[in-house]
Amino acid sequence: MQNSGRKVCVINTGQQGELTEDFLEFFSIKPDHIFSLPSSRSLNLDLSTIIANIDLVLRSFDASKGVIFVQGDTTSALAGAISGFNLGFTLAHIEAGLRTGDKERPFPEETYRVSITKLADLHFAPTYIAQQNLILDGIKGEQITLCGNTGIDSLVQTMKKVNKINRNGQKYILVTLHRRENFGKTIHKVTKMLEELSMEFSNLKIHFVIHTNPEVLDSYHAEFRNSKGIIKLAPQSYRDMIEVLSNSDLIITDSGGLQEQSAFLGIPLIIVRDLTERSEVLSENCLLLSTDVSEIKQTIIQCFQEQDLINRYQKSTTVFENSKSADVIVNKLETLGILKY
């Protein structure tokens, strides 16, 4: 947008703190506004605070000339959508049309993205399935643009700056767990199972990214917390996370972004969920979609005992397109003639 001579206002809502600042700095994006959130956090407090903060910024712009971009299904995205809608801005939703069909899974993201769809004027869908979901929701075809995934744009740029490790016969697993529906029993069981695996296989290295949410931390199995056989990583910068990801033999996650990235890179994947809004991966590199811990463990063991199985799921796919999403989005807005700033 800036390269096309447009005036761009970037808002960092403060929802992810230092991680967001690191990401923006890595891509040379300087926020015009950085908010802070209350020390006492909750979904409702975060949402109301971000809406109020964005409202103050938007009131300095002419709504008839401006376009509000929100991406994904976060609290920040919903807050931006509500603020822009209430003030009469054109609202563009990037990564539109993802669905599981269950408002509780993932919570609250499924309800947030459905709500944003109802508010948005322009819908930028990453895949054909997402496009069809929007049509089923009653969105008119002319409001929808199939553009691919901007997360893949970022991944392609970043892969030029990461290093390959010397494996020395080791197998590497990357694990991230943070979904609210997995708090408690599921995370507890998975971390217990990983502790067992680390004891059973000496050539297995498990990189486990520790989430900062206290409810996640409280869910970890006691022995896992003290295990030296698992490499516990603090929340990673974007570049470092992509480096760990790209050097992994297997991904175990409940994250949406990692599903897309692993598919693009062709890394076998186990999704610790019962439903996914990125169903495209199920026919590509996904070994398993399940929260059954015994099933997950059996799949991991089978995966490393049968090289043919690993090979079968090492499918690099362009189902999420190939790093041209930003161009498609900007070109569409230029064609519509709604960029006035």
C-alpha positions as CSV (number, residue, x, y, z in Angstrom):
1,M,0.0,0.0,0.0
2,Q,2.8,2.4,0.9
3,N,4.6,1.5,-2.3
4,S,1.6,2.5,-4.3
5,G,1.7,6.0,-2.7
6,R,-1.2,5.5,-0.3
7,K,-1.4,6.8,3.2
8,V,-1.3,3.9,5.6
9,C,-2.0,4.0,9.4
10,V,-0.8,0.9,11.2
11,I,-2.2,0.1,14.7
12,N,-0.6,-2.3,17.1
13,T,-3.3,-3.1,19.6
14,G,-1.0,-4.5,22.2
15,Q,-2.7,-7.8,22.3
16,Q,0.5,-9.8,21.8
17,G,3.0,-7.3,23.3
18,E,6.6,-7.8,22.5
19,L,6.0,-10.6,20.0
20,T,4.0,-8.2,17.8
21,E,6.7,-5.6,18.1
22,D,9.4,-8.1,17.0
23,F,7.3,-9.2,14.0
24,L,6.7,-5.7,12.8
25,E,10.3,-4.7,13.2
26,F,11.4,-7.8,11.3
27,F,9.3,-6.7,8.3
28,S,10.3,-3.0,8.7
29,I,6.7,-1.9,9.6
30,K,6.5,1.0,11.9
31,P,3.2,1.3,13.8
32,D,1.7,4.7,14.0
33,H,-0.1,3.8,17.2
34,I,0.8,1.3,19.9
35,F,-1.8,0.6,22.6
36,S,-1.5,-1.1,26.0
37,L,-4.0,-3.4,27.6
38,P,-5.2,-3.6,31.2
39,S,-2.9,-5.6,33.5
40,S,-6.0,-7.7,34.4
41,R,-6.8,-9.4,31.1
42,S,-10.0,-11.0,29.9
43,L,-11.7,-11.4,26.5
44,N,-14.3,-8.8,27.3
45,L,-11.8,-6.3,28.8
46,D,-9.4,-6.7,25.9
47,L,-12.2,-6.3,23.3
48,S,-13.8,-3.2,25.0
49,T,-10.4,-1.5,25.5
50,I,-9.2,-2.1,22.0
51,I,-12.5,-0.8,20.5
52,A,-12.2,2.4,22.5
53,N,-8.6,2.9,21.5
54,I,-9.2,2.3,17.8
55,D,-12.3,4.6,17.9
56,L,-10.1,7.5,19.0
57,V,-7.7,6.9,16.1
58,L,-10.4,6.5,13.4
59,R,-12.2,9.7,14.3
60,S,-9.2,11.6,12.9
61,F,-9.9,10.2,9.4
62,D,-12.6,10.8,6.9
63,A,-14.6,7.5,6.8
64,S,-15.7,8.2,3.2
65,K,-12.1,7.9,2.1
66,G,-10.7,5.2,4.3
67,V,-10.6,1.4,4.3
68,I,-10.1,-0.6,7.5
69,F,-8.1,-3.8,7.1
70,V,-8.5,-6.5,9.7
71,Q,-6.9,-10.0,9.3
72,G,-8.0,-13.3,10.8
73,D,-10.1,-13.9,13.8
74,T,-8.4,-12.4,16.8
75,T,-9.9,-10.0,19.5
76,S,-8.0,-7.2,17.7
77,A,-9.6,-8.1,14.4
78,L,-13.1,-8.1,15.8
79,A,-12.4,-4.8,17.6
80,G,-11.2,-3.2,14.4
81,A,-14.2,-4.5,12.5
82,I,-16.7,-3.2,15.1
83,S,-15.0,0.2,15.3
84,G,-14.7,0.7,11.6
85,F,-18.3,-0.5,10.9
86,N,-19.8,1.8,13.6
87,L,-18.0,4.8,12.1
88,G,-19.0,4.1,8.5
89,F,-15.6,3.0,7.0
90,T,-15.3,0.4,4.2
91,L,-14.2,-2.8,6.0
92,A,-11.9,-5.3,4.3
93,H,-11.4,-8.7,5.9
94,I,-8.3,-10.6,5.0
95,E,-8.2,-14.4,5.6
96,A,-12.0,-14.4,5.3
97,G,-14.2,-17.5,5.1
98,L,-12.5,-19.9,7.5
99,R,-15.0,-22.1,9.2
100,T,-15.3,-25.2,11.5
101,G,-19.1,-24.8,11.9
102,D,-18.8,-25.1,15.7
103,K,-18.9,-21.9,17.7
104,E,-17.0,-23.5,20.6
105,R,-14.1,-24.9,18.5
106,P,-12.0,-22.9,18.3
107,F,-13.3,-20.5,21.0
108,P,-13.7,-17.6,20.6
109,E,-12.2,-17.4,17.1
110,E,-15.0,-19.2,15.2
111,T,-17.6,-16.7,16.5
112,Y,-15.3,-13.8,15.9
113,R,-14.6,-14.6,12.3
114,V,-18.3,-15.2,11.6
115,S,-19.1,-11.9,13.2
116,I,-16.5,-10.1,11.1
117,T,-18.0,-11.6,7.9
118,K,-21.4,-10.0,8.8
119,L,-19.7,-6.6,9.2
120,A,-17.3,-6.6,6.3
121,D,-17.8,-5.1,2.9
122,L,-14.9,-6.8,1.1
123,H,-13.8,-10.4,1.8
124,F,-10.4,-11.7,0.8
125,A,-10.5,-15.5,0.9
126,P,-7.3,-17.5,1.1
127,T,-8.6,-20.6,-0.6
128,Y,-11.4,-22.0,-2.8
129,I,-13.1,-23.6,0.3
130,A,-13.0,-20.3,2.2
131,Q,-14.6,-18.6,-0.8
132,Q,-17.4,-21.2,-0.9
133,N,-18.0,-20.8,2.8
134,L,-18.6,-17.1,2.3
135,I,-21.1,-17.8,-0.5
136,L,-22.9,-20.2,1.7
137,D,-23.1,-17.4,4.3
138,G,-24.9,-15.3,1.8
139,I,-22.0,-13.0,0.8
140,K,-22.3,-11.8,-2.8
141,G,-19.8,-13.0,-5.3
142,E,-18.6,-9.5,-6.2
143,Q,-17.6,-8.9,-2.6
144,I,-15.3,-11.9,-2.5
145,T,-11.8,-12.1,-3.9
146,L,-9.8,-15.3,-3.9
147,C,-6.3,-14.1,-3.1
148,G,-4.3,-16.7,-1.3
149,N,-2.8,-16.4,2.2
150,T,-0.7,-13.4,3.3
151,G,0.9,-15.6,5.9
152,I,2.5,-17.5,3.0
153,D,3.8,-14.2,1.6
154,S,5.6,-13.7,4.9
155,L,6.8,-17.2,5.1
156,V,8.4,-17.1,1.6
157,Q,10.3,-13.9,2.5
158,T,11.5,-15.3,5.8
159,M,12.7,-18.6,4.4
160,K,15.5,-16.7,2.6
161,K,16.9,-15.7,6.0
162,V,16.8,-19.0,8.0
163,N,19.5,-21.6,8.6
164,K,19.5,-25.4,8.2
165,I,20.7,-27.5,11.1
166,N,23.0,-30.5,11.1
167,R,20.7,-33.4,12.2
168,N,23.3,-36.0,13.1
169,G,20.7,-38.7,12.9
170,Q,18.3,-37.0,15.2
171,K,14.6,-36.6,14.6
172,Y,13.0,-33.3,15.4
173,I,9.5,-32.6,16.5
174,L,8.0,-29.1,17.0
175,V,5.1,-28.8,19.4
176,T,2.9,-25.8,20.2
177,L,-0.3,-26.0,22.3
178,H,-2.4,-23.0,23.3
179,R,-6.1,-23.3,22.2
180,R,-8.6,-22.6,25.0
181,E,-10.5,-25.8,24.2
182,N,-7.3,-27.8,25.0
183,F,-6.7,-26.1,28.4
184,G,-6.6,-28.6,31.2
185,K,-7.0,-32.3,30.4
186,T,-5.9,-32.4,26.8
187,I,-2.7,-30.4,27.3
188,H,-2.0,-32.3,30.5
189,K,-2.2,-35.6,28.7
190,V,-0.2,-34.5,25.7
191,T,2.7,-33.2,27.8
192,K,2.7,-36.4,29.8
193,M,2.8,-38.4,26.6
194,L,5.7,-36.3,25.2
195,E,7.6,-36.9,28.4
196,E,7.1,-40.7,27.9
197,L,8.3,-40.4,24.3
198,S,11.4,-38.5,25.2
199,M,12.3,-41.4,27.6
200,E,11.6,-44.1,25.0
201,F,13.5,-42.6,22.0
202,S,17.0,-41.4,22.5
203,N,17.3,-40.0,19.0
204,L,14.2,-37.9,19.3
205,K,14.5,-34.1,20.0
206,I,11.2,-32.4,21.0
207,H,11.1,-28.6,20.7
208,F,8.2,-27.5,22.8
209,V,7.3,-23.8,22.7
210,I,6.1,-22.7,26.1
211,H,3.0,-20.5,26.0
212,T,2.8,-17.6,28.4
213,N,-0.9,-17.9,29.2
214,P,-1.1,-19.0,32.9
215,E,-4.0,-21.4,32.1
216,V,-1.8,-23.1,29.6
217,L,1.2,-23.3,32.0
218,D,-1.1,-24.8,34.7
219,S,-2.1,-27.6,32.3
220,Y,1.4,-29.0,31.8
221,H,2.1,-32.4,33.3
222,A,4.3,-32.2,36.4
223,E,7.1,-34.4,35.1
224,F,7.0,-32.6,31.8
225,R,7.8,-29.3,33.6
226,N,11.0,-30.8,35.0
227,S,12.0,-33.0,32.0
228,K,15.5,-32.4,30.6
229,G,14.7,-34.6,27.6
230,I,12.5,-32.0,26.0
231,I,13.9,-28.7,24.7
232,K,11.6,-26.0,26.1
233,L,11.6,-22.8,24.1
234,A,10.4,-19.4,25.2
235,P,8.0,-17.7,22.8
236,Q,10.0,-17.3,19.6
237,S,10.5,-14.3,17.3
238,Y,8.9,-14.8,13.9
239,R,12.1,-15.5,12.2
240,D,13.4,-18.0,14.8
241,M,10.0,-19.8,14.9
242,I,10.2,-20.3,11.1
243,E,13.8,-21.6,11.5
244,V,12.7,-24.2,14.1
245,L,9.7,-25.1,12.0
246,S,11.6,-25.6,8.8
247,N,14.1,-27.8,10.5
248,S,11.5,-30.1,11.9
249,D,10.5,-33.6,10.8
250,L,7.1,-33.5,12.3
251,I,4.8,-30.7,13.6
252,I,2.3,-31.3,16.5
253,T,0.1,-28.2,17.0
254,D,-3.3,-26.7,17.6
255,S,-2.3,-23.5,15.8
256,G,-3.9,-22.4,12.6
257,G,-0.9,-20.6,11.1
258,L,1.4,-23.6,11.6
259,Q,-1.0,-25.8,9.7
260,E,-0.6,-23.5,6.6
261,Q,3.1,-23.1,7.0
262,S,3.8,-26.9,7.4
263,A,1.6,-27.6,4.3
264,F,3.6,-25.1,2.2
265,L,6.9,-26.5,3.4
266,G,5.8,-30.1,3.1
267,I,6.3,-31.1,6.8
268,P,4.1,-33.9,8.2
269,L,1.5,-32.6,10.6
270,I,-0.5,-33.8,13.6
271,I,-3.3,-31.4,14.6
272,V,-4.4,-31.6,18.2
273,R,-7.9,-30.6,17.6
274,D,-11.2,-32.4,16.6
275,L,-12.0,-29.8,14.0
276,T,-10.0,-27.5,11.7
277,E,-11.0,-24.4,9.8
278,R,-8.2,-25.2,7.4
279,S,-9.6,-28.5,6.0
280,E,-7.3,-28.1,2.9
281,V,-4.4,-29.6,4.9
282,L,-6.3,-32.9,5.6
283,S,-5.7,-34.2,2.1
284,E,-2.2,-32.9,1.9
285,N,0.4,-33.3,4.8
286,C,-1.9,-34.0,7.8
287,L,-1.2,-37.4,9.4
288,L,-3.9,-37.0,12.1
289,L,-6.7,-34.7,13.3
290,S,-7.4,-35.8,16.9
291,T,-7.3,-35.0,20.6
292,D,-7.0,-38.7,21.5
293,V,-3.6,-38.8,23.1
294,S,-3.1,-42.6,22.7
295,E,-3.9,-42.2,19.0
296,I,-1.4,-39.3,18.7
297,K,1.3,-41.3,20.4
298,Q,0.8,-44.3,18.2
299,T,0.9,-42.1,15.1
300,I,4.2,-40.4,16.2
301,I,5.8,-43.8,16.8
302,Q,4.5,-45.2,13.5
303,C,5.7,-42.1,11.8
304,F,9.3,-42.5,12.9
305,Q,9.4,-46.3,12.5
306,E,8.1,-46.3,9.0
307,Q,10.1,-43.9,6.7
308,D,7.6,-44.5,3.9
309,L,4.9,-43.0,6.0
310,I,7.0,-39.8,6.6
311,N,7.8,-39.7,2.9
312,R,4.1,-40.0,2.0
313,Y,3.1,-36.9,4.0
314,Q,6.1,-34.7,2.9
315,K,3.9,-32.9,0.4
316,S,4.8,-29.3,-0.3
317,T,1.6,-27.8,-1.5
318,T,0.4,-24.4,-2.9
319,V,-3.1,-24.9,-1.6
320,F,-2.7,-21.6,0.3
321,E,-1.1,-20.0,-2.9
322,N,2.4,-18.8,-3.4
323,S,3.3,-15.4,-2.0
324,K,1.3,-13.1,-4.3
325,S,-1.6,-12.4,-1.9
326,A,-0.7,-8.8,-1.1
327,D,-0.5,-7.9,-4.8
328,V,-3.9,-9.4,-5.5
329,I,-5.5,-7.5,-2.5
330,V,-4.0,-4.1,-3.5
331,N,-4.9,-4.5,-7.2
332,K,-8.5,-5.4,-6.3
333,L,-8.8,-2.2,-4.2
334,E,-7.2,-0.1,-6.9
335,T,-9.7,-1.6,-9.5
336,L,-12.6,-0.8,-7.3
337,G,-11.4,2.8,-6.9
338,I,-12.2,3.0,-3.2
339,L,-8.7,4.0,-2.1
340,K,-9.0,7.8,-1.6
341,Y,-6.1,8.5,0.7
